[in-house]
Each structure stands twice: as structure tokens, then as C-alpha cells.
Amino acid sequence: MSEDIRNDTYDKVSTDIEYNRNNDPELDPFEIEFRPEFRQGRGPKEAFVNEHGVLIGDHIYESDNSPLNRWSKDTDPSVMSGDEWVHPYKDVGFQTSENRDLFEQAIPPKGHPFQHPDKDVAYKSFRGTETEQDEEERKE
């Protein structure tokens, strides 16, 4: 992903907020130590208010303006999709061992089998050649 695309993601957020006047983003005890190559173009280091009026990056995960607090059967889940809902430095997901390995030590995730400890769901799609068994299954 290019730096321009990452920066465009945060064009509509505001970091000039009361929370940042009272808190130093450099002193965040939950933030991991990103390697230099993962810092460039990530977005704001401080907390921000997204275009929906929700504070992102305060570690409270509670906002009166959040769709989660007004969820109903009529709510379109896509309203909460996109990077503006994830802080580029302070998201809780960075605390996983896989993300810490990647962003702090540049160790890429193993990714095989993907997301399933005992099933390789991408095997047939990515192995490249068709086996005799695949050919027979296709004929059935």
C-alpha cells in the first residue's frame, strides 16, 4: 500500500481535540514499538475523531456517537468498515503475537494454514496443478 493511499485514509479525521491536549501520544503504554519501515505514512499518532464523531485511539472503545451504541436490525454493518475505525498505532489488534512479530521484528506471519489451525482452506486454489483426485472430483 502506498504512502499516499494510507494518508488519504485519514483526511477526514480531526486530531485537534481536547483528548490530545490532555494526553501525550508518545506516552501510550499500550502502543507497540513499530519498526521505522512501518511508521512512515501510517496516519496520526495521536487519538482522533473520525467523520462520524467517534473518538478513536483513547483505549476506551465507548462513544455516544458510535453505531455500536445505536445498533438495530436496520443498521448496515458497512457503516463501520474502513480504516477510520482503526487507529494506525493504538489498535488493540497490534497486541497479538503475530502483529507484534511483524511490526516490531519484521517477521511475516506464517499464514499456512490460513486462519484455521487444522484446515488449509486455500490449498486447492493455490497449489497450481490439478491432481488425479481433483480431476475425478470435477467429473462427478
C-alpha positions as a Markdown table, in Angstrom:
| # | Residue | x | y | z |
|---|---|---|---|---|
| 1 | Met | 0.0 | 0.0 | 0.0 |
| 2 | Ser | 1.5 | 3.3 | -1.0 |
| 3 | Glu | 2.0 | 6.2 | 1.5 |
| 4 | Asp | -0.4 | 8.4 | -0.4 |
| 5 | Ile | -3.2 | 5.8 | 0.0 |
| 6 | Arg | -2.6 | 5.5 | 3.7 |
| 7 | Asn | -2.6 | 9.3 | 4.2 |
| 8 | Asp | -5.8 | 9.7 | 2.2 |
| 9 | Thr | -7.5 | 7.3 | 4.6 |
| 10 | Tyr | -7.2 | 9.8 | 7.4 |
| 11 | Asp | -8.0 | 13.0 | 5.5 |
| 12 | Lys | -11.4 | 13.4 | 7.3 |
| 13 | Val | -10.2 | 12.9 | 10.8 |
| 14 | Ser | -9.6 | 15.6 | 13.4 |
| 15 | Thr | -6.7 | 15.4 | 15.8 |
| 16 | Asp | -7.2 | 18.9 | 17.2 |
| 17 | Ile | -9.3 | 17.6 | 20.1 |
| 18 | Glu | -9.5 | 18.1 | 23.9 |
| 19 | Tyr | -8.3 | 14.5 | 24.5 |
| 20 | Asn | -5.0 | 15.2 | 22.8 |
| 21 | Arg | -4.5 | 18.5 | 24.7 |
| 22 | Asn | -4.6 | 16.4 | 27.9 |
| 23 | Asn | -2.7 | 13.3 | 26.8 |
| 24 | Asp | 0.8 | 12.8 | 25.3 |
| 25 | Pro | 0.5 | 10.2 | 22.4 |
| 26 | Glu | 4.2 | 9.4 | 23.0 |
| 27 | Leu | 3.5 | 8.0 | 26.4 |
| 28 | Asp | 0.9 | 5.4 | 25.4 |
| 29 | Pro | 1.7 | 2.2 | 27.4 |
| 30 | Phe | -0.3 | 0.0 | 25.1 |
| 31 | Glu | 1.4 | 1.1 | 21.8 |
| 32 | Ile | 3.9 | -1.4 | 20.4 |
| 33 | Glu | 7.3 | -0.3 | 19.0 |
| 34 | Phe | 6.8 | -0.1 | 15.3 |
| 35 | Arg | 9.9 | -0.6 | 13.2 |
| 36 | Pro | 10.8 | 2.5 | 11.1 |
| 37 | Glu | 9.6 | 1.0 | 7.8 |
| 38 | Phe | 6.1 | 0.6 | 9.4 |
| 39 | Arg | 5.9 | 4.1 | 10.8 |
| 40 | Gln | 6.1 | 6.1 | 7.5 |
| 41 | Gly | 2.7 | 7.2 | 6.2 |
| 42 | Arg | 0.6 | 5.3 | 8.8 |
| 43 | Gly | -1.6 | 8.2 | 9.8 |
| 44 | Pro | -1.9 | 10.2 | 13.0 |
| 45 | Lys | -0.1 | 9.0 | 16.1 |
| 46 | Glu | -2.5 | 10.9 | 18.4 |
| 47 | Ala | -6.1 | 10.0 | 19.0 |
| 48 | Phe | -8.6 | 11.4 | 16.5 |
| 49 | Val | -12.3 | 11.9 | 15.9 |
| 50 | Asn | -13.5 | 10.3 | 12.7 |
| 51 | Glu | -16.1 | 11.8 | 10.4 |
| 52 | His | -18.8 | 10.1 | 12.4 |
| 53 | Gly | -17.8 | 11.9 | 15.6 |
| 54 | Val | -16.3 | 8.9 | 17.3 |
| 55 | Leu | -13.1 | 9.2 | 19.2 |
| 56 | Ile | -10.5 | 6.6 | 18.0 |
| 57 | Gly | -7.4 | 5.8 | 19.9 |
| 58 | Asp | -8.4 | 6.5 | 23.5 |
| 59 | His | -8.5 | 2.8 | 24.6 |
| 60 | Ile | -12.0 | 3.2 | 26.0 |
| 61 | Tyr | -13.8 | 1.9 | 22.9 |
| 62 | Glu | -17.0 | 3.6 | 24.0 |
| 63 | Ser | -18.6 | 6.6 | 22.3 |
| 64 | Asp | -22.1 | 8.0 | 22.3 |
| 65 | Asn | -21.7 | 8.6 | 18.5 |
| 66 | Ser | -20.7 | 5.0 | 17.7 |
| 67 | Pro | -23.1 | 2.9 | 15.7 |
| 68 | Leu | -22.4 | 0.1 | 18.2 |
| 69 | Asn | -24.3 | 2.1 | 20.8 |
| 70 | Arg | -27.3 | 2.6 | 18.5 |
| 71 | Trp | -27.3 | -0.8 | 16.7 |
| 72 | Ser | -30.5 | -2.3 | 15.4 |
| 73 | Lys | -31.6 | -4.8 | 12.9 |
| 74 | Asp | -31.7 | -2.0 | 10.4 |
| 75 | Thr | -28.1 | -0.9 | 10.9 |
| 76 | Asp | -25.9 | -1.6 | 7.9 |
| 77 | Pro | -22.6 | -3.1 | 9.2 |
| 78 | Ser | -20.7 | -1.4 | 6.4 |
| 79 | Val | -21.1 | 1.9 | 8.3 |
| 80 | Met | -18.2 | 0.7 | 10.5 |
| 81 | Ser | -15.9 | -0.5 | 7.7 |
| 82 | Gly | -12.7 | 1.2 | 6.8 |
| 83 | Asp | -9.5 | 2.4 | 8.3 |
| 84 | Glu | -11.1 | 5.4 | 10.0 |
| 85 | Trp | -12.4 | 3.0 | 12.7 |
| 86 | Val | -8.9 | 1.6 | 13.4 |
| 87 | His | -6.2 | 3.6 | 15.0 |
| 88 | Pro | -2.9 | 3.2 | 12.9 |
| 89 | Tyr | -0.8 | 2.9 | 16.1 |
| 90 | Lys | -3.1 | 2.2 | 19.1 |
| 91 | Asp | -5.4 | -0.6 | 17.9 |
| 92 | Val | -5.8 | -3.5 | 20.3 |
| 93 | Gly | -5.1 | -5.9 | 17.4 |
| 94 | Phe | -1.5 | -4.8 | 17.4 |
| 95 | Gln | -1.0 | -6.7 | 20.7 |
| 96 | Thr | -1.4 | -10.1 | 19.1 |
| 97 | Ser | 1.8 | -12.1 | 18.8 |
| 98 | Glu | 1.6 | -12.3 | 15.0 |
| 99 | Asn | 1.2 | -8.5 | 14.7 |
| 100 | Arg | 4.0 | -7.8 | 17.3 |
| 101 | Asp | 6.3 | -10.2 | 15.3 |
| 102 | Leu | 5.5 | -8.4 | 12.1 |
| 103 | Phe | 5.6 | -4.8 | 13.2 |
| 104 | Glu | 8.3 | -5.0 | 15.8 |
| 105 | Gln | 10.6 | -7.6 | 14.4 |
| 106 | Ala | 9.7 | -7.8 | 10.7 |
| 107 | Ile | 8.8 | -11.5 | 11.0 |
| 108 | Pro | 6.0 | -12.1 | 8.5 |
| 109 | Pro | 3.1 | -14.3 | 9.6 |
| 110 | Lys | 3.3 | -17.9 | 8.6 |
| 111 | Gly | -0.2 | -17.8 | 7.1 |
| 112 | His | -0.4 | -21.5 | 6.4 |
| 113 | Pro | -2.9 | -22.9 | 7.0 |
| 114 | Phe | -4.7 | -19.5 | 6.9 |
| 115 | Gln | -6.9 | -18.8 | 9.9 |
| 116 | His | -7.7 | -22.5 | 10.6 |
| 117 | Pro | -5.3 | -24.4 | 12.8 |
| 118 | Asp | -6.2 | -27.7 | 11.2 |
| 119 | Lys | -7.6 | -26.8 | 7.7 |
| 120 | Asp | -5.8 | -25.3 | 4.7 |
| 121 | Val | -8.8 | -23.6 | 3.0 |
| 122 | Ala | -6.7 | -22.2 | 0.2 |
| 123 | Tyr | -4.9 | -25.4 | -0.8 |
| 124 | Lys | -6.8 | -26.2 | -4.0 |
| 125 | Ser | -6.8 | -22.6 | -5.1 |
| 126 | Phe | -3.1 | -22.0 | -4.8 |
| 127 | Arg | -1.3 | -25.3 | -5.4 |
| 128 | Gly | -1.2 | -24.6 | -9.1 |
| 129 | Thr | -1.7 | -28.1 | -10.6 |
| 130 | Glu | -4.6 | -30.4 | -10.7 |
| 131 | Thr | -4.2 | -33.9 | -9.2 |
| 132 | Glu | -5.8 | -37.0 | -10.5 |
| 133 | Gln | -8.2 | -36.9 | -7.5 |
| 134 | Asp | -9.2 | -33.3 | -8.4 |
| 135 | Glu | -9.8 | -34.3 | -11.9 |
| 136 | Glu | -12.1 | -37.2 | -10.8 |
| 137 | Glu | -14.0 | -35.0 | -8.4 |
| 138 | Arg | -14.6 | -32.4 | -11.1 |
| 139 | Lys | -16.0 | -35.2 | -13.4 |
| 140 | Glu | -18.5 | -36.3 | -10.8 |
